[in-house]
Amino acid sequence: MISNKVMKTSNYDDSGAILYKVDCDCMDNDCITTIEIAHEKEFGLTLTFFKKLRWSSHWGSLNWFQRQIKNIKAAIKILFTGWIELEESIIIQDKEHIIALIEALETGKRKILDYERINNL
């Protein structure tokens, strides 16, 4: 099944890895999650999710002054602690999108299990 929301982007036969791009239904073109299904020597079959996280003080109903205070507080926290907490989500909300994601995961799982069997891992 071909989907415009779940797309295979890479297939590495030498390592058995397969990568998928999963679009989010939040209407933001920059909101993409990459899923890697691979064989790791230490762990066997692995599923890894990669997502770019962003900081934005423009979310919500804050006025310009409140957003600047929020930015300054975040900068101070990073300066003195070296980190800041961020949260990002992916929205998968229609039946075809969910089915495409499940099919991608099942295809990747079969590929890695075949890779492990062929390479006696």
C-alpha positions as CSV (number, residue, x, y, z in Angstrom):
1,M,0.0,0.0,0.0
2,I,1.4,3.4,-1.0
3,S,0.6,6.3,1.4
4,N,1.4,10.0,1.2
5,K,1.8,10.0,5.0
6,V,4.1,7.0,5.5
7,M,6.9,6.7,3.0
8,K,10.0,4.4,2.9
9,T,13.0,6.6,2.5
10,S,16.0,4.3,2.8
11,N,16.7,0.6,2.7
12,Y,20.2,-0.6,3.7
13,D,20.7,-4.2,2.7
14,D,24.2,-4.4,4.2
15,S,22.9,-3.6,7.7
16,G,19.3,-4.6,7.4
17,A,18.0,-1.2,8.3
18,I,14.9,0.4,6.8
19,L,13.8,4.0,7.4
20,Y,10.3,5.5,7.0
21,K,9.2,9.1,7.0
22,V,5.9,9.6,8.9
23,D,4.0,12.9,8.3
24,C,2.0,14.4,11.1
25,D,-1.7,15.4,10.6
26,C,-1.1,18.7,12.5
27,M,-0.9,20.7,9.1
28,D,2.8,21.7,9.8
29,N,5.1,20.7,6.9
30,D,8.1,20.7,9.3
31,C,6.5,18.1,11.6
32,I,8.0,14.9,10.4
33,T,9.1,11.8,12.3
34,T,11.6,9.3,11.0
35,I,11.3,5.7,12.1
36,E,14.3,3.3,11.8
37,I,13.8,-0.4,12.0
38,A,17.1,-2.1,12.3
39,H,19.2,-4.9,13.7
40,E,21.5,-3.8,16.5
41,K,24.2,-6.3,17.5
42,E,23.6,-5.7,21.2
43,F,19.8,-5.6,21.2
44,G,18.6,-7.4,18.1
45,L,15.5,-5.9,16.4
46,T,15.2,-2.2,17.3
47,L,12.7,0.5,16.5
48,T,14.0,4.1,16.8
49,F,12.0,7.3,16.4
50,F,13.7,10.5,15.4
51,K,12.0,13.9,15.6
52,K,13.3,17.4,15.5
53,L,12.3,19.5,18.5
54,R,11.7,23.2,18.3
55,W,11.5,26.0,20.8
56,S,8.8,28.6,20.1
57,S,7.5,31.3,22.4
58,H,4.8,32.2,19.9
59,W,2.5,29.4,20.8
60,G,-0.5,30.4,22.7
61,S,-2.0,33.7,23.5
62,L,1.0,35.6,25.0
63,N,1.6,39.2,24.0
64,W,5.0,40.3,22.7
65,F,6.3,41.3,26.1
66,Q,5.2,38.0,27.7
67,R,6.9,36.0,24.8
68,Q,10.2,38.0,25.4
69,I,10.1,37.2,29.1
70,K,9.5,33.5,28.3
71,N,12.5,33.6,25.9
72,I,14.7,35.2,28.5
73,K,13.8,32.7,31.1
74,A,14.5,29.8,28.7
75,A,17.9,31.3,27.7
76,I,18.8,31.7,31.4
77,K,17.8,28.1,32.2
78,I,20.0,26.9,29.3
79,L,22.9,29.1,30.3
80,F,22.9,27.9,33.9
81,T,21.7,24.3,33.6
82,G,22.8,23.4,30.1
83,W,19.4,22.0,29.1
84,I,15.8,22.8,28.6
85,E,12.8,20.5,28.4
86,L,11.0,20.3,25.1
87,E,8.1,18.2,24.0
88,E,7.0,17.4,20.5
89,S,4.2,15.2,19.3
90,I,3.0,13.4,16.1
91,I,-0.6,13.2,15.3
92,I,-1.9,10.1,13.3
93,Q,-5.6,10.5,13.1
94,D,-7.2,8.8,10.1
95,K,-7.7,5.1,9.4
96,E,-5.5,5.0,6.2
97,H,-2.6,6.8,8.0
98,I,-2.8,4.3,10.9
99,I,-3.0,1.3,8.5
100,A,0.0,2.6,6.5
101,L,2.1,3.0,9.7
102,I,1.2,-0.5,10.9
103,E,2.1,-1.9,7.4
104,A,5.4,-0.1,7.4
105,L,6.3,-1.4,10.8
106,E,5.3,-5.0,9.9
107,T,7.3,-4.8,6.6
108,G,10.3,-3.5,8.4
109,K,10.0,-6.2,11.1
110,R,9.8,-8.9,8.4
111,K,12.9,-7.5,6.7
112,I,15.0,-7.3,9.8
113,L,13.9,-10.9,10.9
114,D,14.9,-12.1,7.4
115,Y,18.2,-10.2,7.7
116,E,18.9,-11.8,11.1
117,R,18.0,-15.3,9.8
118,I,20.2,-14.9,6.6
119,N,23.2,-13.6,8.7
120,N,22.7,-16.1,11.6
121,L,22.3,-13.4,14.2
